[in-house]
């Protein structure tokens, strides 16, 4: 079931959490709401769940085509996984998962036997069947998170909403659970939305990524499209490390540092100041200047402990750059701190400042 | 135990503090209380039994326990609502209301006793309407219960407030998302979480009610067999120089309330442990 968000705004006192946000969440997909803290992503998730009410007069939340405005949170049939799990501490794992079934009105409450079967099926699904009689305090963080997920799925939700589902876990468990969530979603195919501030998590797990900033949607699309074609400086910055140059667009060319290159997508732009972004892995390093335009630079630091090698460089103009190259290339180059190298950008992203904001 | 703790702890202090605690508790609580047992022992078993089974003593104890229990029970319910309101909502005059809770602590008990008596006497503001529906406010067991309710309120509210502040709002939201009505969420999720604090508050209010003297003697009317409370009976015996008799009643009160508090404590431990450490 798809979710439509139409012109939703939300303010708390004089803080604006969401500014006229519209979004289409397609049925059966796993969508990530990605943004820094304070970007409004959790507020949006809570509004979809019915845990917050949008500003009066702002738009609508629709499930399929049905307006949810006067549906209370109890009636929306959503599964919600809280950042800190919010498990019921005085109930066993079994009772936690069974809760949503037990509180149904008698007419559509499953029998004891059906409830027990359903709970065990779900605990099986989240690989916790042996833990049914434990209390939440006896489980590890990752196990608690999976109980929270089983509890949310027990009511057969039409939509599954997850608020920073891996936020409180340590790095290793986080990675495992990420892959597992991806796998689980392929199995159950319920429309899911999860909130995260971790771009790797969003890009790795989601079918569709929505990047939010200051209460607005900056860009949305597949992980590949947002990563390779960032629409704004914010998205470019947020999705990974970048090198930034102050530049000028002139006659369809971009000039920065000592370089003058074709400006992708700005062939017809008027002359203007601009900013150039290059990702560290898109800088080529060489001992001697090659055919491609390049910048001379000095190696400041080398960090080679890892799958790739990370170098800090300084241009003669005093700008500091970060380049990431493969271990093989690093061995070929054989550079040390203080060596001279030539840096050639393979791919660059040019952003003109918005007309109302002078640089 | 003390020896082990001293040897293995980087931050010593167990030995001296335990020693001090024992000494202090002995001086302040245990020695005075044990004197009571010695005094009542003057009577011998038979004498002791005669004192505590005399109809007047039985009636007084029944009233004391009954009224203290009823007062604590009323406070457990109403105090919970008051504490909830103070913790969960922000409203003008909140600070003032919060301060009012402590008044029963602060007022000299005789003052509250006289004020309550004036209010609930058959000619008083609240006594008159009660009289009209056939209830006697002052000078009745009901009056005793009213006074003990007044005295016990801060105990319940003040023990519940921190417990309510600690409650995890997420859990209530989780219950709502899962389809639980508000009422059901309160009963199944909130109440179990605050039960230990509620029991503590109840126990404190009850214990205070048993020993309360000042505020009750005015409103009760002190009619033997009807509205005479156990602490008053003790005073009456003391005034007749019947020290052993007074001590015997005191011992009865002491043992009974100690057992009750112990039971409540165990209940609390049990309900607390169930989810802290599991089954």
Interface residues (C-beta under 8 A of the other chain):
Chain A: X49 X50 X51 X73 X74 X75 X76 X78 X79 X80 X82 X84 X86 X87 X88 X89 X90 X91 X92 X99 X100 X103 X104 X133 X134 X135 X136 X137 X138 X151 X152 X154 X155
Chain B: X168 X170 X171 X173 X174 X175 X176 X177 X178 X179 X180 X181 X184 X188 X189 X192 X193 X274 X275 X276 X277 X278 X279
